[in-house]
């Protein structure tokens, strides 16, 4: 039977540095640490997936990073590929750059929204995502939505995301 909730503890030390709970536990005393957690909600009786969670509960002590729609474009805004795999690869790379600029990683994602143009097979795009994300221990909630078109007629995918980051970065 699957557990309905998974708690991911973080240790937030008074210096404002946060890391997985095992990283600083030996360096700081208990009174200098405060534990908070993100709850990954996967109720019993629902599909249990290794690639997405049914819901994610973010504690108030964390920063929420809202990542705008990322497309398969380079730094000049030019589309990098005419196929879904190439555009997905670049869109995920762009997403990673935003995460890193805020001090995060793909493991900090709590929600990912994928907007896919038309009814093409998403397998090539999923393959590119998995090359970068791999097996995230606690995968985010995921929404995949097919749309008639995106703002640029050459766009085949747009990826929106939300990440939960420690208050003072890593």
N, C-alpha and C positions, 0 to 999 in steps of 0.2 A: 504494500500500500504506500503510495507516494505521500510525502509530507506536504501539508498545505502551505507552509511558509518556510522560507530559508532566510536566516539572518546573516548578514555579512558585516561583521564588526570592523570598525576602524578605530585606531587609537589616535586621538587628537592631543598632542602635547602642548603645554602652555606656550611654547615658542611659536605656535601657530603651524607647526609642521604636522602633516597627517600621513599616515602610511598604514598598510595592513597591520593588524594588531600585533603580529609577532615581530615586526621590524624594530620598534623602539622599546618594547616591553622590558628588555634587560637593561636599557640605558636610563630609564626614568622610573622614579618611584610611583607607587599606585596613586598617591594623592596628586601627582602631577599629570595624571592621565584621566581622560574622560572618554567613555565608550559610547558610540552611537552606531546605529545600524540601518541599512536599507533592507526592507522586506520584499522578497520576491514571492508574489502570491500565485500559487498554483494549486487551486482547490482540488481536493479528492473528488473524483467523479468527472473530472475534465481531462482533456488530452494533456499528457505530460510530454513536453518536447525538449530536446537538447538545444534547439536553436532559437526558442523564444519563451518568454514567460507570459502568463495570462494577465498579470498586473504587477506593478511595482509601487511600493509605498516609500516615499522619501521623507526622512525626518527634517524638521524645521531647521536643524543646526547645519544643514548642508547648503552649498550654493547650487543653484540650478542654471545650467548653461543651455540656452535654447539656440539650436543651430539651424540657420535658415537653409532653404533648399539648395542642395549642392548638385551640380550637373557635371557632365563630362567635358569640362572646358579648361583650357590652360589659363595662364596668368593674363593673357590678352583678351580672354573671354571667347576664344575661338573653340568650336567643337573639335575634339581630338580624334573622333572616330565616327564612322557611319553605322557601327553595329553596337548592340546592347552590351556585349562583353567589354569592349573598349571604353564605352562611355561609363559603364558601372565602375570599372577599375579606376578611372580618373575621378569620378564623383566620390568614391570611397577614399581615395588619396586626399582629395580636398577636405573631406570630412575629418580625416585624421589630422590634417594641418590645423584646422580650427580647434579641435580637441587639444592638441599639443600646445597651441598658443595660449590656451586657458589653463594649462597644467594637467590635462587629462589624457586618457587613453581610451581605446575602444571598450575596455572593461568597465568604464564609468558610464556607458550608455544605459539609460533606463527605458528609452523608447526610440524606435526607428520607424519612420514612415517612408514607404517606397511608392512613388507614383510612376507607373510604367505606361508608356504610350502604346495604345492598340492592344492587340491580342497575341503578340509574339510570345514565344516560349521564353520564360524567365530563367531557365537553367543556366545559360551562359553568364547571366548577371549574378546568379546565386553562387556560381563557381568562383567568380572574381571576388565576391564578398568573403567567401570562406578562405580564399588564399590570404586575405589580410586579417580577418577576424579569428579564423581557426575556431577552436572549441572554447568559447568564452564560458567560464565556470558558471556564472549566473547571467544567462542571456537576457537581453532587454525584451520588453513587450514590442511586438512588431505588427505593423499594419501594411498590407500590400494592396494597393488600389490601382486598378486599370482606368486610364483616362483616354478621352478622345484625342487630346493633344496637350502640349505644354506651351509655355509662353513663346519659345522659339520653335518653329516647326521642325528643326533638325534635332531637337532634344528627344531622346528616347527614354530617359529616366531622370527623376529628381528625387533626392534623398533628404528628408528632414530628420532631425534627431534632437533628443533631449538627454543631457548628462547630469548626473549628481556628483558634485565635487566637494571635497573637504573645504571648510570655511577659509583657510589660509593657503590653499594650494598644497602641493606635495612637498 
